[in-house]
């Protein structure tokens, strides 16, 4: 039984304290038939006839817990979503946790419990992992690194190289929720609001599109937000991207906070949205499927890929135009 209220360096020394931490927090919450904390390496099954996909990511956020999520749920959903927007069905995760000495044990327990719940919701199993403890002052409380494995039908063509001039950009829901939720949780601006992070798996939004001919590309707009995804498309295709401000779903509260704080919602992270590019004759079918899916009710067609030079232009609601510059400086402290 863990008898400490805060994580100690001894919880990472390989002895009794480390065993108790792993068994009583991680193994208890993450228990599944594929997880054996005594193994140095874990086997897993490869789906016959399917193409395996692998992704890896690391997560740091302050505060560790915020309205609508925490670093544990963020780690699972961020990894799952990278697989999902590649057209793969997420299946397995590995988990690496770096804990700063002094982190409250109850906080760690809540986060691992949330991580386990997010994994169950996303339909993935944590099958291997590792923990490390670093001295006080050498970490941000808790860092998490993950690797995810999923599977996709081998004949499916999906990628940024498939985009063509005339294709339509779509987004599955309001953007910027996660970025604002984390900023307000920091209580640095003496502002209050009820905005929650959209942290969630996007598999329910990507899976229904598997059979849609004309789907070219998908991306989850995390760091750098919608504007950065648009710039990735413009840079890779050398085609212009034109967005329509009036069509981009942004919650009124998010717009209000951005106006007060001087942020642009198009550069703020979302953690449960999908940006897709599709042929014009497929866009309506994608919107129809998204709007029939929980979390996709506000899906919208927000722009198009042109045949002109690269760059991203926003057509404003008042009839003007402005360039959305490529992100250079971090617009706010790290939020994912």
Beta strands, then each sheet from edge to edge (+ up, - down):
strand 1: 50-59
strand 2: 65-66
strand 3: 69-70
strand 4: 89-100
strand 5: 125-134
strand 6: 142-153
strand 7: 168-171
strand 8: 215-219
strand 9: 240-244
strand 10: 275-278
strand 11: 300-305
strand 12: 311-315
strand 13: 321-323
sheet 1: 1+ 6- 4+ 5+
sheet 2: 2+ 3-
sheet 3: 8+ 10- 7+ 11- 9+ 12+ 13-
end
